[in-house]
């Protein structure tokens, strides 16, 4: 287990408990965690080449310096999700105009993409990255209140999915808002955080589930276009898919489909063979005849060591 001395090297100028209260933070996005958004990754607390989040869990990557608030699909990004000032302050800098195309070598040196930096005084700053092109609403030097709309979540800079990367710094040093003093204790999160209302920690979860007539393209799932809520009765196969984040080796994705009369139509367990930041799995049944008409209910469940991490239900109407 890592020692407090090693952790102190990672967070050399970490705030004390008293200093942590100098910057009470609110959520920097206008969404509902666990429903319309999720936290994909946290600050890396491992001083070596590995990665651990503030619970000693795996939701981080080597050298990660912020908290990533993700959206479940590109469709959600296109619809627009506001980025909010997590605390009052003065805009220190901004960048806009980068396309929402994800990473390209043409953007070296601009890994944050479109973003905003806010100075909160007493050495505190927050930085908001990967925002949508053309969405930034504030100017350098502008005073902003808590909750001021800064722009919208996008797909600019060094990113592989639409999300907001929030970095918190004190005197230039990275601070984890979930563990501002750096004294991480595995299995016992610090009660003294920077959050006014600390977000619940989800060790992984499901971003969505849906029905299709064949295994869908991963791009369609990430876009939010893979679910077909109504299909004819001669489809040839009925497939249930599920989209997850934070899956670990040995996790089980359990699929179940109930027929319109409530009877079991299909069941399957898929074992995850390696850790994945995001992934999808699909399972289904080939059909030799037309399906009975009606509403079929699908349930996808992510299990870890036999315990349910998350579960999603969805439905499809067949032949109606």
BELNOR-V605948 format. One record per pair of residues at least 12 apart in sequence whose ideal C-beta (glycine too) atoms are under 7 Angstrom apart, sorted by the first residue. I is the first residue (numbers start at 1). GAP is how many residues later the second one is. Records with the same first field share a line. If there is no record, write none. Layout:
# BELNOR-V605948
I: GAP ; GAP
This chain:
# BELNOR-V605948
1: 185
2: 45
4: 179
6: 41
7: 38 ; 40 ; 175 ; 176 ; 177
8: 174
9: 38
10: 35 ; 37 ; 172
11: 162 ; 163 ; 164 ; 171
12: 161
13: 157 ; 158 ; 160
14: 159 ; 161 ; 166 ; 167 ; 168
15: 155 ; 160 ; 165 ; 166
16: 165
17: 164 ; 175
20: 160 ; 161 ; 172 ; 174
22: 100 ; 102
23: 64 ; 97 ; 101 ; 171
24: 63 ; 170 ; 172
25: 61 ; 62 ; 152 ; 169 ; 170 ; 171
26: 60 ; 120 ; 121 ; 170
27: 172
28: 41 ; 55 ; 56 ; 58 ; 100 ; 136 ; 138
29: 40 ; 52 ; 54 ; 55 ; 124 ; 135
30: 51 ; 52 ; 54
31: 50
33: 166 ; 167
34: 168
36: 40
37: 32 ; 33 ; 34
38: 32 ; 164 ; 167 ; 169 ; 207
39: 28 ; 29 ; 30 ; 160 ; 163
40: 28 ; 30 ; 123 ; 205 ; 237
41: 18 ; 19 ; 20 ; 23 ; 27
42: 12 ; 17 ; 18 ; 25 ; 134 ; 136
43: 17 ; 21 ; 22 ; 23 ; 24 ; 131 ; 133
44: 16 ; 17 ; 18 ; 19 ; 20
45: 139
49: 13
50: 12
51: 13
54: 122 ; 124 ; 125 ; 130 ; 135
55: 132 ; 134 ; 146
56: 128 ; 130 ; 131
57: 146
58: 190 ; 217
59: 187
65: 102 ; 109
66: 99 ; 100 ; 101
67: 99 ; 110
68: 95 ; 97
69: 94 ; 95 ; 97
70: 91 ; 92 ; 93
71: 82 ; 91 ; 92
72: 135 ; 136
73: 149 ; 150 ; 151
74: 88 ; 148 ; 149 ; 150
75: 148 ; 149 ; 150
76: 148
77: 55 ; 76 ; 77 ; 78 ; 85
80: 72
81: 71 ; 72
82: 67 ; 70
83: 45 ; 48 ; 67 ; 68 ; 69 ; 70 ; 81
84: 63 ; 64 ; 65 ; 66
85: 33 ; 59 ; 60 ; 61 ; 62 ; 63 ; 65
86: 40 ; 80
87: 33 ; 39 ; 59
88: 56 ; 57 ; 58
89: 29 ; 30 ; 31 ; 32 ; 55
90: 28 ; 29 ; 51 ; 53
91: 25 ; 27 ; 47 ; 48 ; 49 ; 50 ; 51 ; 53
92: 25 ; 26 ; 27 ; 33 ; 48
93: 24 ; 47
94: 22 ; 42 ; 44 ; 45 ; 46
95: 19 ; 20
96: 18 ; 37 ; 38 ; 40
97: 36
98: 12 ; 15 ; 16 ; 35 ; 58 ; 59
99: 34 ; 57
100: 32 ; 33 ; 54 ; 55 ; 56
101: 54
102: 53 ; 57 ; 58
103: 54 ; 55 ; 56
107: 50
110: 47
111: 46 ; 47
112: 15 ; 17 ; 45
113: 16 ; 17 ; 18 ; 41 ; 43 ; 44 ; 46
114: 17 ; 18 ; 19 ; 22 ; 40 ; 42
115: 12 ; 13 ; 14 ; 16
116: 12 ; 20 ; 22 ; 34 ; 35
118: 26
123: 47 ; 48
124: 46
125: 44
126: 40 ; 41 ; 42
127: 40
128: 22 ; 36 ; 38
129: 28 ; 36
130: 24 ; 25 ; 26 ; 27 ; 29 ; 33 ; 34 ; 35
131: 20 ; 21 ; 22 ; 23 ; 25
132: 19 ; 20 ; 21 ; 22
133: 21 ; 23
135: 16 ; 17 ; 19
136: 14 ; 15
137: 12 ; 13 ; 14
138: 12
161: 117
168: 26
177: 16 ; 17 ; 18
178: 15
180: 13 ; 14
189: 12
203: 43 ; 106
204: 40 ; 41 ; 42 ; 43 ; 44 ; 98 ; 105
205: 39 ; 40 ; 41 ; 97 ; 104 ; 105
206: 36 ; 37 ; 38 ; 94 ; 96 ; 104 ; 106
207: 36 ; 37 ; 38
208: 35 ; 104
209: 31 ; 32 ; 33 ; 34 ; 89 ; 91 ; 103 ; 105
210: 16 ; 17 ; 31 ; 104
211: 16 ; 17 ; 27 ; 28 ; 29 ; 87 ; 103 ; 105
212: 14 ; 16 ; 27 ; 29
213: 18 ; 22 ; 23 ; 24 ; 26
214: 23 ; 25
215: 24 ; 67
216: 25 ; 66
218: 62
221: 20 ; 22 ; 59
226: 15
227: 87
228: 88
229: 87 ; 88
230: 86 ; 87
231: 85 ; 87
232: 87
233: 57 ; 58 ; 60 ; 85 ; 86
234: 56
235: 52
236: 51
237: 47 ; 48 ; 49 ; 50
238: 19 ; 46 ; 47 ; 49 ; 53 ; 58
239: 43 ; 45
240: 15 ; 17 ; 42 ; 43 ; 44 ; 58 ; 60
241: 39 ; 41
242: 38 ; 39 ; 58 ; 70
243: 37
244: 35 ; 58
245: 32 ; 33
247: 25 ; 28 ; 29 ; 32 ; 55
248: 24 ; 27 ; 56
249: 23 ; 24 ; 25 ; 26
250: 21 ; 22
251: 21 ; 51 ; 52 ; 53
252: 17 ; 18 ; 19 ; 51
253: 17 ; 19 ; 28 ; 47 ; 49
254: 15 ; 47 ; 49
255: 12 ; 13 ; 28 ; 45
256: 43
257: 39 ; 41
258: 38 ; 39
259: 33 ; 37
260: 32 ; 34 ; 35 ; 36
265: 31
266: 18 ; 19
268: 15
270: 13
291: 27 ; 28
293: 25 ; 26 ; 27
294: 24
295: 20 ; 22
296: 19 ; 20 ; 22
297: 16 ; 18
298: 15 ; 16 ; 17
299: 12 ; 14
300: 12
